[in-house]
Amino acid sequence: MDKITRTSVVSLKQPSYKYSIDDINLTDPQVMARLVESLKYVFQIHHGIELPFVLGCSQCKNNEEALIVWITRTLKQTEWVGADDLFNYLIMKLKARLAQYHEGWM
């Protein structure tokens, strides 16, 4: 029987890659639609017209359009976010924005 050495064992672990926000095609309507739908689900946002006012997107006609504009603006103001952290980053930023809005009304 052959002796198994450390160099003869093949690693089955997948390589770990770091992606930047530039690796995500935010101009792809499907990518943006998934982000919008996911944020709507997490925050239980229904189809309506409340978010344009809250997010400062007065030109938008509904919540979906406001989220698209807000996501685009937010990510343009961000220096670097890893693709793996993108959704969590958007959740954190939207949560902070909504809290800021609600504090203004109290």
N, CA, C and O atoms as a Tinker XYZ file with bonds, in Angstrom:
   424  protein
     1  N      0.843000   -1.169000    0.000000    73     2
     2  CA     0.000000    0.000000    0.000000    64     1     3
     3  C      0.895000    1.241000    0.000000    63     2     4     5
     4  O      1.886000    1.312000    0.726000    81     3
     5  N      0.515000    2.227000   -0.844000    73     3     6
     6  CA     1.285000    3.467000   -0.930000    64     5     7
     7  C      1.022000    4.338000    0.290000    63     6     8     9
     8  O     -0.075000    4.344000    0.848000    81     7
     9  N      2.014000    5.044000    0.674000    73     7    10
    10  CA     1.895000    5.973000    1.789000    64     9    11
    11  C      1.253000    7.266000    1.281000    63    10    12    13
    12  O      1.653000    7.805000    0.249000    81    11
    13  N      0.261000    7.751000    2.012000    73    11    14
    14  CA    -0.405000    8.996000    1.628000    64    13    15
    15  C      0.346000   10.146000    2.277000    63    14    16    17
    16  O      0.509000   10.202000    3.495000    81    15
    17  N      0.788000   11.042000    1.447000    73    15    18
    18  CA     1.488000   12.219000    1.963000    64    17    19
    19  C      0.602000   13.442000    1.806000    63    18    20    21
    20  O     -0.390000   13.428000    1.077000    81    19
    21  N      0.976000   14.476000    2.493000    73    19    22
    22  CA     0.190000   15.702000    2.460000    64    21    23
    23  C      0.082000   16.262000    1.039000    63    22    24    25
    24  O     -0.957000   16.813000    0.675000    81    23
    25  N      1.104000   16.134000    0.259000    73    23    26
    26  CA     1.094000   16.686000   -1.098000    64    25    27
    27  C      0.271000   15.846000   -2.065000    63    26    28    29
    28  O     -0.070000   16.315000   -3.151000    81    27
    29  N     -0.053000   14.617000   -1.692000    73    27    30
    30  CA    -0.826000   13.777000   -2.602000    64    29    31
    31  C     -2.328000   13.886000   -2.371000    63    30    32    33
    32  O     -3.107000   13.303000   -3.125000    81    31
    33  N     -2.748000   14.618000   -1.347000    73    31    34
    34  CA    -4.170000   14.788000   -1.049000    64    33    35
    35  C     -4.673000   16.019000   -1.784000    63    34    36    37
    36  O     -4.084000   17.096000   -1.689000    81    35
    37  N     -5.751000   15.853000   -2.506000    73    35    38
    38  CA    -6.340000   16.962000   -3.245000    64    37    39
    39  C     -7.390000   17.616000   -2.366000    63    38    40    41
    40  O     -8.242000   16.937000   -1.793000    81    39
    41  N     -7.329000   18.915000   -2.262000    73    39    42
    42  CA    -8.305000   19.646000   -1.454000    64    41    43
    43  C     -9.630000   19.713000   -2.198000    63    42    44    45
    44  O     -9.672000   20.041000   -3.384000    81    43
    45  N    -10.708000   19.400000   -1.495000    73    43    46
    46  CA   -12.041000   19.483000   -2.087000    64    45    47
    47  C    -12.702000   20.823000   -1.798000    63    46    48    49
    48  O    -13.783000   21.117000   -2.309000    81    47
    49  N    -12.052000   21.619000   -0.985000    73    47    50
    50  CA   -12.602000   22.925000   -0.641000    64    49    51
    51  C    -12.578000   23.831000   -1.867000    63    50    52    53
    52  O    -11.578000   23.909000   -2.581000    81    51
    53  N    -13.687000   24.507000   -2.095000    73    51    54
    54  CA   -13.773000   25.435000   -3.218000    64    53    55
    55  C    -12.941000   26.672000   -2.913000    63    54    56    57
    56  O    -12.867000   27.100000   -1.762000    81    55
    57  N    -12.322000   27.242000   -3.919000    73    55    58
    58  CA   -11.541000   28.451000   -3.678000    64    57    59
    59  C    -12.453000   29.592000   -3.242000    63    58    60    61
    60  O    -13.607000   29.670000   -3.662000    81    59
    61  N    -11.943000   30.450000   -2.423000    73    59    62
    62  CA   -12.694000   31.601000   -1.936000    64    61    63
    63  C    -12.339000   32.807000   -2.801000    63    62    64    65
    64  O    -11.171000   33.180000   -2.910000    81    63
    65  N    -13.341000   33.404000   -3.406000    73    63    66
    66  CA   -13.124000   34.573000   -4.250000    64    65    67
    67  C    -13.755000   35.780000   -3.589000    63    66    68    69
    68  O    -14.794000   35.667000   -2.939000    81    67
    69  N    -13.138000   36.918000   -3.752000    73    67    70
    70  CA   -13.695000   38.176000   -3.277000    64    69    71
    71  C    -14.190000   38.940000   -4.495000    63    70    72    73
    72  O    -13.447000   39.163000   -5.450000    81    71
    73  N    -15.435000   39.331000   -4.447000    73    71    74
    74  CA   -16.019000   40.098000   -5.531000    64    73    75
    75  C    -16.276000   41.512000   -5.039000    63    74    76    77
    76  O    -16.576000   41.727000   -3.864000    81    75
    77  N    -16.160000   42.452000   -5.924000    73    75    78
    78  CA   -16.493000   43.827000   -5.562000    64    77    79
    79  C    -17.839000   44.165000   -6.179000    63    78    80    81
    80  O    -18.396000   43.400000   -6.967000    81    79
    81  N    -18.341000   45.318000   -5.805000    73    79    82
    82  CA   -19.628000   45.776000   -6.326000    64    81    83
    83  C    -19.571000   45.910000   -7.845000    63    82    84    85
    84  O    -20.598000   45.809000   -8.516000    81    83
    85  N    -18.375000   46.137000   -8.390000    73    83    86
    86  CA   -18.220000   46.275000   -9.837000    64    85    87
    87  C    -18.489000   44.966000  -10.572000    63    86    88    89
    88  O    -18.745000   44.966000  -11.776000    81    87
    89  N    -18.432000   43.853000   -9.847000    73    87    90
    90  CA   -18.685000   42.549000  -10.461000    64    89    91
    91  C    -20.173000   42.260000  -10.627000    63    90    92    93
    92  O    -20.550000   41.286000  -11.278000    81    91
    93  N    -21.016000   43.101000  -10.041000    73    91    94
    94  CA   -22.464000   42.912000  -10.133000    64    93    95
    95  C    -23.001000   43.899000  -11.154000    63    94    96    97
    96  O    -22.729000   45.096000  -11.067000    81    95
    97  N    -23.755000   43.410000  -12.113000    73    95    98
    98  CA   -24.296000   44.261000  -13.163000    64    97    99
    99  C    -25.613000   44.873000  -12.689000    63    98   100   101
   100  O    -26.683000   44.298000  -12.889000    81    99
   101  N    -25.522000   46.038000  -12.063000    73    99   102
   102  CA   -26.721000   46.692000  -11.542000    64   101   103
   103  C    -27.571000   47.313000  -12.642000    63   102   104   105
   104  O    -28.694000   47.744000  -12.382000    81   103
   105  N    -27.055000   47.364000  -13.862000    73   103   106
   106  CA   -27.871000   47.858000  -14.969000    64   105   107
   107  C    -28.761000   46.759000  -15.535000    63   106   108   109
   108  O    -29.651000   47.031000  -16.341000    81   107
   109  N    -28.523000   45.528000  -15.118000    73   107   110
   110  CA   -29.358000   44.404000  -15.540000    64   109   111
   111  C    -30.697000   44.505000  -14.808000    63   110   112   113
   112  O    -30.726000   44.446000  -13.578000    81   111
   113  N    -31.806000   44.655000  -15.537000    73   111   114
   114  CA   -33.115000   44.801000  -14.894000    64   113   115
   115  C    -33.471000   43.636000  -13.965000    63   114   116   117
   116  O    -34.159000   43.834000  -12.964000    81   115
   117  N    -33.016000   42.444000  -14.284000    73   115   118
   118  CA   -33.323000   41.291000  -13.429000    64   117   119
   119  C    -32.595000   41.377000  -12.093000    63   118   120   121
   120  O    -33.156000   41.023000  -11.056000    81   119
   121  N    -31.364000   41.840000  -12.111000    73   119   122
   122  CA   -30.595000   41.993000  -10.873000    64   121   123
   123  C    -31.267000   43.037000   -9.984000    63   122   124   125
   124  O    -31.469000   42.809000   -8.791000    81   123
   125  N    -31.610000   44.181000  -10.572000    73   123   126
   126  CA   -32.251000   45.243000   -9.799000    64   125   127
   127  C    -33.622000   44.793000   -9.297000    63   126   128   129
   128  O    -33.992000   45.091000   -8.161000    81   127
   129  N    -34.372000   44.085000  -10.127000    73   127   130
   130  CA   -35.694000   43.601000   -9.706000    64   129   131
   131  C    -35.574000   42.650000   -8.519000    63   130   132   133
   132  O    -36.393000   42.694000   -7.602000    81   131
   133  N    -34.553000   41.791000   -8.535000    73   131   134
   134  CA   -34.353000   40.874000   -7.404000    64   133   135
   135  C    -34.010000   41.628000   -6.127000    63   134   136   137
   136  O    -34.512000   41.303000   -5.051000    81   135
   137  N    -33.159000   42.631000   -6.252000    73   135   138
   138  CA   -32.813000   43.433000   -5.080000    64   137   139
   139  C    -34.043000   44.143000   -4.523000    63   138   140   141
   140  O    -34.274000   44.142000   -3.314000    81   139
   141  N    -34.829000   44.749000   -5.412000    73   139   142
   142  CA   -36.035000   45.463000   -4.990000    64   141   143
   143  C    -37.020000   44.504000   -4.325000    63   142   144   145
   144  O    -37.520000   44.788000   -3.237000    81   143
   145  N    -37.300000   43.385000   -4.962000    73   143   146
   146  CA   -38.246000   42.420000   -4.393000    64   145   147
   147  C    -37.757000   41.867000   -3.061000    63   146   148   149
   148  O    -38.554000   41.644000   -2.149000    81   147
   149  N    -36.468000   41.648000   -2.945000    73   147   150
   150  CA   -35.910000   41.129000   -1.693000    64   149   151
   151  C    -36.030000   42.154000   -0.569000    63   150   152   153
   152  O    -36.382000   41.802000    0.557000    81   151
   153  N    -35.741000   43.415000   -0.867000    73   151   154
   154  CA   -35.891000   44.459000    0.145000    64   153   155
   155  C    -37.355000   44.641000    0.530000    63   154   156   157
   156  O    -37.672000   44.837000    1.703000    81   155
   157  N    -38.241000   44.577000   -0.453000    73   155   158
   158  CA   -39.673000   44.676000   -0.150000    64   157   159
   159  C    -40.108000   43.545000    0.772000    63   158   160   161
   160  O    -40.915000   43.757000    1.677000    81   159
   161  N    -39.586000   42.363000    0.551000    73   159   162
   162  CA   -39.937000   41.211000    1.380000    64   161   163
   163  C    -39.404000   41.382000    2.805000    63   162   164   165
   164  O    -40.138000   41.180000    3.772000    81   163
   165  N    -38.145000   41.750000    2.932000    73   163   166
   166  CA   -37.526000   41.891000    4.255000    64   165   167
   167  C    -38.234000   42.965000    5.083000    63   166   168   169
   168  O    -38.478000   42.773000    6.274000    81   167
   169  N    -38.559000   44.084000    4.455000    73   167   170
   170  CA   -39.177000   45.198000    5.176000    64   169   171
   171  C    -40.705000   45.202000    5.071000    63   170   172   173
   172  O    -41.358000   46.120000    5.565000    81   171
   173  N    -41.261000   44.200000    4.443000    73   171   174
   174  CA   -42.709000   44.069000    4.248000    64   173   175
   175  C    -43.299000   45.340000    3.634000    63   174   176   177
   176  O    -44.274000   45.905000    4.130000    81   175
   177  N    -42.677000   45.762000    2.550000    73   175   178
   178  CA   -43.121000   46.944000    1.812000    64   177   179
   179  C    -44.099000   46.484000    0.741000    63   178   180   181
   180  O    -43.794000   45.603000   -0.063000    81   179
   181  N    -45.257000   47.085000    0.744000    73   179   182
   182  CA   -46.280000   46.720000   -0.233000    64   181   183
   183  C    -46.268000   47.714000   -1.391000    63   182   184   185
   184  O    -45.661000   48.782000   -1.309000    81   183
   185  N    -46.945000   47.343000   -2.456000    73   183   186
   186  CA   -47.060000   48.255000   -3.591000    64   185   187
   187  C    -47.822000   49.484000   -3.110000    63   186   188   189
   188  O    -48.913000   49.366000   -2.553000    81   187
   189  N    -47.269000   50.615000   -3.317000    73   187   190
   190  CA   -47.904000   51.846000   -2.862000    64   189   191
   191  C    -47.070000   53.042000   -3.264000    63   190   192   193
   192  O    -46.224000   52.967000   -4.155000    81   191
   193  N    -47.328000   54.159000   -2.580000    73   191   194
   194  CA   -46.658000   55.405000   -2.952000    64   193   195
   195  C    -45.995000   56.102000   -1.758000    63   194   196   197
   196  O    -45.733000   57.303000   -1.823000    81   195
   197  N    -45.720000   55.374000   -0.671000    73   195   198
   198  CA   -45.147000   55.991000    0.523000    64   197   199
   199  C    -43.646000   56.262000    0.395000    63   198   200   201
   200  O    -43.173000   57.318000    0.814000    81   199
   201  N    -42.905000   55.329000   -0.173000    73   199   202
   202  CA   -41.443000   55.414000   -0.192000    64   201   203
   203  C    -40.859000   56.578000   -0.989000    63   202   204   205
   204  O    -39.809000   57.091000   -0.602000    81   203
   205  N    -41.480000   57.019000   -2.075000    73   203   206
   206  CA   -40.869000   58.159000   -2.772000    64   205   207
   207  C    -40.642000   59.348000   -1.840000    63   206   208   209
   208  O    -39.605000   60.007000   -1.919000    81   207
   209  N    -41.591000   59.622000   -0.971000    73   207   210
   210  CA   -41.454000   60.728000   -0.022000    64   209   211
   211  C    -40.395000   60.416000    1.030000    63   210   212   213
   212  O    -39.546000   61.255000    1.331000    81   211
   213  N    -40.447000   59.214000    1.585000    73   211   214
   214  CA   -39.532000   58.803000    2.660000    64   213   215
   215  C    -38.082000   58.775000    2.181000    63   214   216   217
   216  O    -37.180000   59.192000    2.908000    81   215
   217  N    -37.857000   58.288000    0.967000    73   215   218
   218  CA   -36.496000   58.129000    0.451000    64   217   219
   219  C    -36.003000   59.344000   -0.329000    63   218   220   221
   220  O    -34.883000   59.342000   -0.840000    81   219
   221  N    -36.830000   60.373000   -0.422000    73   219   222
   222  CA   -36.417000   61.581000   -1.124000    64   221   223
   223  C    -36.373000   61.423000   -2.629000    63   222   224   225
   224  O    -35.515000   61.999000   -3.299000    81   223
   225  N    -37.298000   60.642000   -3.156000    73   223   226
   226  CA   -37.364000   60.382000   -4.604000    64   225   227
   227  C    -38.705000   60.882000   -5.128000    63   226   228   229
   228  O    -39.517000   60.097000   -5.617000    81   227
   229  N    -38.934000   62.179000   -5.025000    73   227   230
   230  CA   -40.248000   62.730000   -5.353000    64   229   231
   231  C    -40.660000   62.506000   -6.804000    63   230   232   233
   232  O    -41.850000   62.545000   -7.118000    81   231
   233  N    -39.699000   62.272000   -7.693000    73   231   234
   234  CA   -40.028000   62.042000   -9.101000    64   233   235
   235  C    -40.569000   60.634000   -9.349000    63   234   236   237
   236  O    -41.094000   60.354000  -10.427000    81   235
   237  N    -40.445000   59.746000   -8.358000    73   235   238
   238  CA   -40.881000   58.353000   -8.524000    64   237   239
   239  C    -42.383000   58.231000   -8.297000    63   238   240   241
   240  O    -42.963000   58.946000   -7.480000    81   239
   241  N    -43.001000   57.312000   -9.035000    73   239   242
   242  CA   -44.453000   57.132000   -8.972000    64   241   243
   243  C    -44.897000   56.121000   -7.931000    63   242   244   245
   244  O    -46.047000   56.145000   -7.495000    81   243
   245  N    -43.985000   55.219000   -7.523000    73   243   246
   246  CA   -44.381000   54.170000   -6.576000    64   245   247
   247  C    -43.173000   53.676000   -5.780000    63   246   248   249
   248  O    -42.042000   54.109000   -5.998000    81   247
   249  N    -43.444000   52.762000   -4.857000    73   247   250
   250  CA   -42.392000   52.243000   -3.977000    64   249   251
   251  C    -41.275000   51.543000   -4.745000    63   250   252   253
   252  O    -40.104000   51.673000   -4.389000    81   251
   253  N    -41.625000   50.808000   -5.790000    73   251   254
   254  CA   -40.619000   50.072000   -6.552000    64   253   255
   255  C    -39.642000   51.025000   -7.236000    63   254   256   257
   256  O    -38.429000   50.825000   -7.179000    81   255
   257  N    -40.171000   52.051000   -7.877000    73   255   258
   258  CA   -39.304000   53.036000   -8.533000    64   257   259
   259  C    -38.423000   53.742000   -7.510000    63   258   260   261
   260  O    -37.246000   53.995000   -7.767000    81   259
   261  N    -38.990000   54.059000   -6.353000    73   259   262
   262  CA   -38.222000   54.730000   -5.301000    64   261   263
   263  C    -37.075000   53.849000   -4.815000    63   262   264   265
   264  O    -35.975000   54.343000   -4.570000    81   263
   265  N    -37.323000   52.556000   -4.675000    73   263   266
   266  CA   -36.260000   51.644000   -4.247000    64   265   267
   267  C    -35.154000   51.544000   -5.296000    63   266   268   269
   268  O    -33.974000   51.493000   -4.948000    81   267
   269  N    -35.524000   51.517000   -6.567000    73   267   270
   270  CA   -34.518000   51.460000   -7.637000    64   269   271
   271  C    -33.617000   52.696000   -7.579000    63   270   272   273
   272  O    -32.393000   52.580000   -7.633000    81   271
   273  N    -34.226000   53.871000   -7.470000    73   271   274
   274  CA   -33.452000   55.111000   -7.402000    64   273   275
   275  C    -32.606000   55.134000   -6.131000    63   274   276   277
   276  O    -31.434000   55.506000   -6.174000    81   275
   277  N    -33.195000   54.737000   -5.000000    73   275   278
   278  CA   -32.463000   54.735000   -3.730000    64   277   279
   279  C    -31.274000   53.772000   -3.766000    63   278   280   281
   280  O    -30.184000   54.123000   -3.315000    81   279
   281  N    -31.471000   52.573000   -4.294000    73   279   282
   282  CA   -30.377000   51.595000   -4.399000    64   281   283
   283  C    -29.250000   52.168000   -5.254000    63   282   284   285
   284  O    -28.080000   52.095000   -4.878000    81   283
   285  N    -29.603000   52.735000   -6.397000    73   283   286
   286  CA   -28.605000   53.299000   -7.307000    64   285   287
   287  C    -27.829000   54.429000   -6.634000    63   286   288   289
   288  O    -26.600000   54.462000   -6.695000    81   287
   289  N    -28.544000   55.353000   -5.995000    73   287   290
   290  CA   -27.891000   56.467000   -5.295000    64   289   291
   291  C    -26.991000   55.963000   -4.169000    63   290   292   293
   292  O    -25.851000   56.403000   -4.024000    81   291
   293  N    -27.517000   55.047000   -3.386000    73   291   294
   294  CA   -26.773000   54.533000   -2.231000    64   293   295
   295  C    -25.478000   53.875000   -2.668000    63   294   296   297
   296  O    -24.431000   54.088000   -2.057000    81   295
   297  N    -25.544000   53.082000   -3.717000    73   295   298
   298  CA   -24.345000   52.370000   -4.157000    64   297   299
   299  C    -23.355000   53.286000   -4.863000    63   298   300   301
   300  O    -22.153000   53.018000   -4.850000    81   299
   301  N    -23.837000   54.362000   -5.479000    73   299   302
   302  CA   -22.918000   55.331000   -6.094000    64   301   303
   303  C    -22.144000   56.099000   -5.031000    63   302   304   305
   304  O    -21.024000   56.547000   -5.277000    81   303
   305  N    -22.737000   56.253000   -3.850000    73   303   306
   306  CA   -22.083000   56.974000   -2.756000    64   305   307
   307  C    -21.174000   56.068000   -1.935000    63   306   308   309
   308  O    -20.505000   56.527000   -1.009000    81   307
   309  N    -21.150000   54.793000   -2.272000    73   307   310
   310  CA   -20.378000   53.818000   -1.519000    64   309   311
   311  C    -19.044000   53.588000   -2.205000    63   310   312   313
   312  O    -18.990000   53.340000   -3.409000    81   311
   313  N    -17.972000   53.670000   -1.434000    73   311   314
   314  CA   -16.651000   53.452000   -2.026000    64   313   315
   315  C    -16.433000   52.000000   -2.397000    63   314   316   317
   316  O    -15.990000   51.707000   -3.508000    81   315
   317  N    -16.738000   51.078000   -1.483000    73   315   318
   318  CA   -16.530000   49.662000   -1.788000    64   317   319
   319  C    -17.415000   48.811000   -0.903000    63   318   320   321
   320  O    -17.468000   48.989000    0.314000    81   319
   321  N    -18.100000   47.896000   -1.532000    73   319   322
   322  CA   -18.881000   46.887000   -0.821000    64   321   323
   323  C    -18.616000   45.581000   -1.539000    63   322   324   325
   324  O    -18.701000   45.514000   -2.765000    81   323
   325  N    -18.301000   44.559000   -0.795000    73   323   326
   326  CA   -18.114000   43.252000   -1.407000    64   325   327
   327  C    -19.445000   42.728000   -1.903000    63   326   328   329
   328  O    -20.478000   42.956000   -1.273000    81   327
   329  N    -19.432000   42.041000   -3.007000    73   327   330
   330  CA   -20.668000   41.511000   -3.582000    64   329   331
   331  C    -21.390000   40.604000   -2.598000    63   330   332   333
   332  O    -22.620000   40.570000   -2.560000    81   331
   333  N    -20.619000   39.865000   -1.798000    73   331   334
   334  CA   -21.231000   38.976000   -0.816000    64   333   335
   335  C    -21.953000   39.756000    0.276000    63   334   336   337
   336  O    -22.875000   39.235000    0.905000    81   335
   337  N    -21.538000   41.003000    0.506000    73   335   338
   338  CA   -22.112000   41.829000    1.566000    64   337   339
   339  C    -23.144000   42.821000    1.051000    63   338   340   341
   340  O    -23.738000   43.558000    1.838000    81   339
   341  N    -23.360000   42.850000   -0.236000    73   339   342
   342  CA   -24.206000   43.870000   -0.847000    64   341   343
   343  C    -25.602000   43.916000   -0.252000    63   342   344   345
   344  O    -26.058000   44.985000    0.154000    81   343
   345  N    -26.282000   42.798000   -0.190000    73   343   346
   346  CA   -27.664000   42.805000    0.281000    64   345   347
   347  C    -27.739000   43.213000    1.751000    63   346   348   349
   348  O    -28.608000   43.997000    2.134000    81   347
   349  N    -26.838000   42.690000    2.571000    73   347   350
   350  CA   -26.825000   43.074000    3.986000    64   349   351
   351  C    -26.523000   44.560000    4.152000    63   350   352   353
   352  O    -27.071000   45.213000    5.041000    81   351
   353  N    -25.660000   45.089000    3.307000    73   351   354
   354  CA   -25.344000   46.515000    3.341000    64   353   355
   355  C    -26.593000   47.339000    3.015000    63   354   356   357
   356  O    -26.883000   48.324000    3.694000    81   355
   357  N    -27.327000   46.936000    1.981000    73   355   358
   358  CA   -28.549000   47.657000    1.618000    64   357   359
   359  C    -29.591000   47.573000    2.728000    63   358   360   361
   360  O    -30.286000   48.552000    2.998000    81   359
   361  N    -29.704000   46.421000    3.371000    73   359   362
   362  CA   -30.637000   46.279000    4.494000    64   361   363
   363  C    -30.259000   47.255000    5.608000    63   362   364   365
   364  O    -31.117000   47.956000    6.144000    81   363
   365  N    -28.980000   47.295000    5.949000    73   363   366
   366  CA   -28.511000   48.180000    7.012000    64   365   367
   367  C    -28.800000   49.648000    6.679000    63   366   368   369
   368  O    -29.277000   50.401000    7.528000    81   367
   369  N    -28.509000   50.046000    5.442000    73   367   370
   370  CA   -28.717000   51.437000    5.034000    64   369   371
   371  C    -30.203000   51.799000    4.992000    63   370   372   373
   372  O    -30.583000   52.885000    5.428000    81   371
   373  N    -31.044000   50.908000    4.476000    73   371   374
   374  CA   -32.479000   51.196000    4.412000    64   373   375
   375  C    -33.081000   51.229000    5.814000    63   374   376   377
   376  O    -33.929000   52.073000    6.104000    81   375
   377  N    -32.659000   50.337000    6.669000    73   375   378
   378  CA   -33.134000   50.330000    8.056000    64   377   379
   379  C    -32.783000   51.656000    8.740000    63   378   380   381
   380  O    -33.610000   52.233000    9.446000    81   379
   381  N    -31.562000   52.131000    8.529000    73   379   382
   382  CA   -31.137000   53.402000    9.115000    64   381   383
   383  C    -31.943000   54.565000    8.547000    63   382   384   385
   384  O    -32.327000   55.473000    9.285000    81   383
   385  N    -32.199000   54.541000    7.248000    73   383   386
   386  CA   -32.970000   55.626000    6.609000    64   385   387
   387  C    -34.404000   55.651000    7.116000    63   386   388   389
   388  O    -34.943000   56.723000    7.394000    81   387
   389  N    -35.023000   54.491000    7.240000    73   387   390
   390  CA   -36.395000   54.426000    7.744000    64   389   391
   391  C    -36.460000   54.868000    9.204000    63   390   392   393
   392  O    -37.404000   55.549000    9.603000    81   391
   393  N    -35.468000   54.487000    9.999000    73   391   394
   394  CA   -35.421000   54.901000   11.406000    64   393   395
   395  C    -35.259000   56.417000   11.503000    63   394   396   397
   396  O    -35.894000   57.064000   12.336000    81   395
   397  N    -34.413000   56.972000   10.654000    73   395   398
   398  CA   -34.198000   58.421000   10.626000    64   397   399
   399  C    -35.501000   59.138000   10.277000    63   398   400   401
   400  O    -35.826000   60.164000   10.874000    81   399
   401  N    -36.230000   58.611000    9.328000    73   399   402
   402  CA   -37.505000   59.204000    8.929000    64   401   403
   403  C    -38.504000   59.156000   10.081000    63   402   404   405
   404  O    -39.174000   60.147000   10.369000    81   403
   405  N    -38.601000   58.001000   10.739000    73   403   406
   406  CA   -39.562000   57.852000   11.835000    64   405   407
   407  C    -39.194000   58.722000   13.033000    63   406   408   409
   408  O    -40.084000   59.218000   13.723000    81   407
   409  N    -37.907000   58.917000   13.293000    73   407   410
   410  CA   -37.478000   59.795000   14.386000    64   409   411
   411  C    -37.893000   61.233000   14.120000    63   410   412   413
   412  O    -38.214000   61.973000   15.050000    81   411
   413  N    -37.886000   61.628000   12.860000    73   411   414
   414  CA   -38.287000   62.979000   12.494000    64   413   415
   415  C    -39.762000   63.247000   12.752000    63   414   416   417
   416  O    -40.162000   64.401000   12.905000    81   415
   417  N    -40.568000   62.205000   12.802000    73   415   418
   418  CA   -42.006000   62.349000   13.026000    64   417   419
   419  C    -42.389000   62.213000   14.490000    63   418   420   421
   420  O    -43.544000   62.432000   14.855000    81   419
   421  N    -41.439000   61.858000   15.317000    73   419   422
   422  CA   -41.763000   61.661000   16.742000    64   421   423
   423  C    -41.501000   62.910000   17.523000    63   422   424
   424  O    -41.714000   62.937000   18.735000    81   423
